[in-house]
Amino acid sequence: MALLHIAYERLLTGIHNEDTIEQYHAHGRQLGRLLYQGRWFDSRR
């Protein structure tokens, strides 16, 4: 399983640069927060 994770990380960094990956993580955290708060479909946002 660890080998699969390492291969996935290398594939991901080969396709995307570090800024893109950090942006994905930031958007994922923001979406997770909105889903947790129940505001994922807020038309005022």
Backbone as ProteinMPNN parsed JSONL, in Angstrom:
{"seq_chain_A": "MALLHIAYERLLTGIHNEDTIEQYHAHGRQLGRLLYQGRWFDSRR", "coords_chain_A": {"N_chain_A": [[0.827, -1.19, 0.0], [1.95, 1.216, 0.759], [3.821, 1.53, -1.254], [2.169, 1.917, -3.447], [1.059, 4.379, -2.728], [3.341, 6.028, -2.827], [3.966, 5.823, -5.556], [1.669, 7.004, -6.63], [1.894, 9.633, -5.623], [4.247, 10.464, -6.922], [3.44, 10.31, -9.587], [1.433, 12.237, -9.553], [2.909, 14.577, -8.925], [4.446, 14.631, -11.178], [2.671, 15.322, -13.142], [1.356, 17.648, -12.261], [2.396, 20.823, -10.981], [3.902, 22.044, -7.899], [2.451, 24.27, -6.926], [-0.094, 23.957, -8.04], [-0.917, 21.586, -6.809], [-0.984, 22.402, -4.131], [-3.007, 24.288, -4.333], [-5.179, 22.61, -4.961], [-5.342, 21.207, -2.539], [-6.01, 23.32, -0.805], [-8.504, 24.15, -1.829], [-9.887, 21.79, -1.427], [-9.888, 21.615, 1.378], [-11.425, 23.897, 1.929], [-13.861, 23.228, 0.668], [-14.515, 20.958, 2.158], [-14.912, 22.138, 4.675], [-17.144, 23.768, 4.102], [-19.015, 21.796, 3.386], [-19.211, 20.446, 5.819], [-20.331, 22.426, 7.406], [-22.738, 22.685, 6.201], [-23.179, 24.514, 4.199], [-22.75, 24.218, 1.481], [-24.173, 24.768, -0.814], [-24.747, 27.618, -1.094], [-26.356, 30.332, -2.184], [-25.797, 32.975, -1.76], [-23.132, 33.298, -1.618]], "CA_chain_A": [[0.0, 0.0, 0.0], [2.847, 2.37, 0.801], [4.415, 1.661, -2.581], [1.128, 2.508, -4.283], [0.967, 5.789, -2.353], [4.534, 6.701, -3.361], [3.802, 5.896, -7.01], [0.627, 7.995, -6.897], [2.458, 10.961, -5.358], [5.199, 10.787, -7.999], [2.649, 10.56, -10.784], [0.76, 13.513, -9.354], [3.879, 15.665, -9.044], [4.911, 14.656, -12.557], [1.651, 15.961, -13.973], [1.056, 18.981, -11.738], [3.47, 21.416, -10.191], [3.608, 22.158, -6.463], [1.418, 25.285, -6.687], [-1.387, 23.37, -8.383], [-1.258, 20.621, -5.769], [-1.357, 23.169, -2.933], [-4.316, 24.879, -4.606], [-6.148, 21.524, -4.806], [-5.5, 20.946, -1.104], [-6.716, 24.456, -0.205], [-9.907, 24.075, -2.237], [-10.457, 20.62, -0.762], [-10.163, 21.982, 2.769], [-12.539, 24.845, 1.935], [-15.073, 22.482, 0.356], [-14.81, 20.131, 3.322], [-15.462, 23.011, 5.711], [-18.494, 24.163, 3.691], [-19.876, 20.617, 3.495], [-19.423, 20.171, 7.236], [-21.21, 23.46, 7.943], [-24.011, 22.63, 5.495], [-23.317, 25.695, 3.343], [-22.121, 23.9, 0.208], [-24.955, 25.36, -1.893], [-25.2, 28.903, -0.585], [-26.434, 31.225, -3.339], [-25.302, 34.305, -1.387], [-21.672, 33.258, -1.616]], "C_chain_A": [[0.869, 1.25, 0.0], [3.487, 2.609, -0.563], [3.427, 2.291, -3.554], [0.988, 4.0, -4.001], [2.148, 6.579, -2.92], [4.416, 6.861, -4.873], [2.763, 6.94, -7.386], [1.161, 9.412, -6.699], [3.423, 11.378, -6.461], [4.478, 11.068, -9.301], [1.972, 11.919, -10.705], [1.726, 14.677, -9.508], [4.467, 15.733, -10.44], [3.946, 15.385, -13.468], [1.427, 17.409, -13.549], [2.261, 19.52, -10.98], [3.006, 21.623, -8.748], [2.503, 23.171, -6.173], [0.023, 24.732, -6.977], [-1.838, 22.401, -7.306], [-1.689, 21.345, -4.497], [-2.729, 23.82, -3.116], [-5.419, 23.826, -4.477], [-6.401, 21.232, -3.332], [-6.3, 22.067, -0.434], [-8.202, 24.415, -0.559], [-10.605, 22.881, -1.588], [-10.794, 20.906, 0.688], [-11.356, 22.924, 2.852], [-13.862, 24.123, 1.646], [-15.478, 21.595, 1.525], [-15.428, 20.931, 4.446], [-16.901, 23.404, 5.373], [-19.467, 22.991, 3.781], [-20.199, 20.324, 4.948], [-20.41, 21.166, 7.842], [-22.579, 23.464, 7.262], [-24.237, 23.81, 4.574], [-22.752, 25.448, 1.953], [-22.886, 24.473, -0.975], [-25.572, 26.648, -1.392], [-25.189, 29.894, -1.737], [-25.925, 32.628, -3.021], [-23.79, 34.385, -1.46], [-21.116, 33.514, -2.978]], "O_chain_A": [[0.559, 2.229, -0.68], [3.672, 3.754, -0.977], [3.811, 3.108, -4.391], [0.818, 4.796, -4.924], [1.966, 7.681, -3.437], [4.732, 7.923, -5.411], [2.948, 7.681, -8.351], [0.904, 10.292, -7.52], [3.412, 12.533, -6.887], [4.865, 11.971, -10.042], [1.946, 12.663, -11.685], [1.395, 15.668, -10.16], [4.943, 16.791, -10.853], [4.356, 15.996, -14.455], [1.321, 18.295, -14.397], [3.044, 18.76, -10.41], [1.839, 21.396, -8.429], [1.698, 22.957, -5.266], [-0.925, 25.009, -6.242], [-3.01, 22.391, -6.928], [-2.658, 20.941, -3.854], [-3.518, 23.896, -2.174], [-6.486, 24.119, -3.938], [-7.545, 21.033, -2.923], [-7.163, 21.803, 0.403], [-9.057, 24.62, 0.303], [-11.783, 22.961, -1.24], [-11.846, 20.499, 1.181], [-12.203, 22.78, 3.733], [-14.867, 24.381, 2.308], [-16.663, 21.493, 1.845], [-16.361, 20.468, 5.103], [-17.775, 23.38, 6.239], [-20.611, 23.164, 4.201], [-21.338, 19.991, 5.276], [-21.227, 20.8, 8.688], [-23.484, 24.174, 7.702], [-25.377, 24.086, 4.2], [-22.313, 26.396, 1.301], [-22.305, 24.652, -2.045], [-26.794, 26.752, -1.279], [-24.119, 30.262, -2.22], [-25.648, 33.397, -3.942], [-23.234, 35.479, -1.367], [-19.898, 33.517, -3.157]]}, "name": "protein", "num_of_chains": 1, "seq": "MALLHIAYERLLTGIHNEDTIEQYHAHGRQLGRLLYQGRWFDSRR"}
